[in-house]
């Protein structure tokens, strides 16, 4: 059995892959506040925000394998209100995490028949952030695209026989915890599963022939168009939209790839990323890491409410920071740590997170425009990414170096979402 396309790509950096798999396995298959079927459904909701069919398909099968009710797969209208109530913070965290407030947290935790516990909510928040960021990696490295596009023949589309992530670990099987909770499904449920498999396969076949057309419709600007500069206006850093003028991957009928069959898993599909620099100054303030950081605040809170996950996340953040990037940095004419910090801080800047000790003028010096366009697209609207962009933007980089930058995007984005969500939970608790 071959590895998942995701683990194939992360395999260029085996130490990080090991850390990622441990976190993925713990979130989905080990003891925790949330039931196993709910974990996979939350992952489906998160991946659907970016129309990531690869992850949705993966977790649909894992959801059924965990004994999930096939009726839930008909859409949000068929799930318990408690789960459906997550839609609002799922939407906000995926696209504009700076909008999340303690009121959103309070609404979920208030005493009622469908209320969440703090531990359950922290587990859900980590799952949402994890899957949003993983969707960026999936699109950024081409795991969503079909085999052969962009010349990357090692990447294959999701097949219904794919292994789950945990099958890439040493145990080579799903955890015993997952297997124990599998319940015997009725004949109707089995028929539902067979029908689901047929529908998913048919959807894949129908979309396969339209890929070339999508690529032709992709924006052809390479060096022209809007700027992608990080500037300072009135003492506040901002990141203008470098992908202004870039068109989404669209079918001939104007629908974004995957929107048709994934629409049942989300509400308010038009809600998307909005440039933080264009925010309403009266409503949103810049997030200052000096006031609330992962190391000093987020780590201890998440670890207290969801045992050990803080250590796993912290290891993953440190692992991506420690990856070797000397050749990549040399190409950009700087030290490895300087180059990586420039990418990390640029990503956080797009979400309104500011480091007072950082000179944001460095971003424009370190990252050429074509690279910034790619980073912003993968970070903020990954569903607009395709294999052509991957190959076109970084001709001077090795494949492993491109994967490295995508890992930085994954982790920086996840930490940004967690900082906003955990700060809101902290404010609620206070």
C-alpha positions, 0 to 999 in steps of 0.5 A: 500500500502506498502512502497518502499523497500528503505523507509522500510530500511531507516525506521530503522532511521525515522528522516533520512528517513523524511529528505531524503523524503523531499529532494527526493520530492523537487528534483523530484516534486517541482518547479525547473529549470528542466522540470519534465520528464527530471528530471526522465530521468536524474535519469534513466541515473544516475542509469544505470551507476551502472546497478541499475534496481530497480531505473531505473524501478522506474523512467521509470514509473515516467517519463511516469507519468510525460508525458515523450515521450516514444520514449526516453526510446529506449535509448540515441540516441532518446533523445534531444542532450541537455540531451545526452550531460550530458552523459560525466559528468554523467559517470565521477561523477559516477566513477571518480569524480576527473576527472571533470574540468571547461572545462566539465562545459564550454562545457555544458554552451557554447552559442548554441542551446543546451546549459544549464543554470547554474541553470539547470546544478546545478539541474542536477548535484545534481540529478546525485549525488543523484541517484548515491549515492542512487544506492549504498544504493539500492545495499548495503541494498539488495533492488535490490535482490529478496525476500528471498535471504540472508534470508531477506524476507521483501525485495521484487523486484520492481513491476510495481505497486510500489508507488513513493517515495513521496507516503510515505510522509504525503500527500500520493500522488504525488505533485500537481505540478507533476499532473498538468504537466501530459498531455493526452497521445495518443493511441500509447503512451499508447500502448508503455507503455503497451509494456514497462510493459510487457518487464520489467516483462519478463526481471524480470522473465528471470533473477529470475532463475539465482540468485542462480548461481550468488551467487555461482559465487560470490567471496568466499574469506573472509579473504584472498586476497589483503589488504584493508589498507589506507596507507601513501606514500610520504606524500599522503594518498591512499586507495588500492583496497580491492576488488581486486580478488572479481568477479562481479555478472556475468551471465553464459555468462559473462554479469554483471546483468542488463547490457543487458537491461540498456545498451541503457541508457549509453555510454562507459559502460567499464568506471568504478571506478579506484583506486585513488591511481593509478592516474596519479600524473601529471594530478590529485591532491588530493582534500583538504577540507581545500581549498574547503568544503561543509560548506564554499563553496558548500552550498552557491553556490548550494543554490544560483543557485537552491533555498533551495536545499542547506538547504535540502542537509545540513540537510540530511548531518547533520542528518546522522552525528547525528544518534545514533551509540553507540552500533555500535561504542562500538563493534569497541571499540571507541567513536561513533563520531570517528567510524563514522568519520573513515567511512566517511573519508575512503569513501572520501579518495577513491575519493581522498578527504583529510582532513589535520587534520585527522590521516588516520592510524585510519582507519586501526585501526577502520575498520577491513578488511572485513568491508572495503571490503564491504564499498569499494564495495558498494561505488565504484562498488555497482553493484558487491554487493549481499545479501550474502556479506551483511549477511557475512561481518557484522555478529556482527552488527544488521540490523539497524546498517548495514543500518546506515553504508549504510546511511553513504556511501550514504551521504559521496559519494554524498557529494564527487561528489558534491564537485568535481562538484561544485568546477568545476562550481566555477572555471568556474564562476571565 
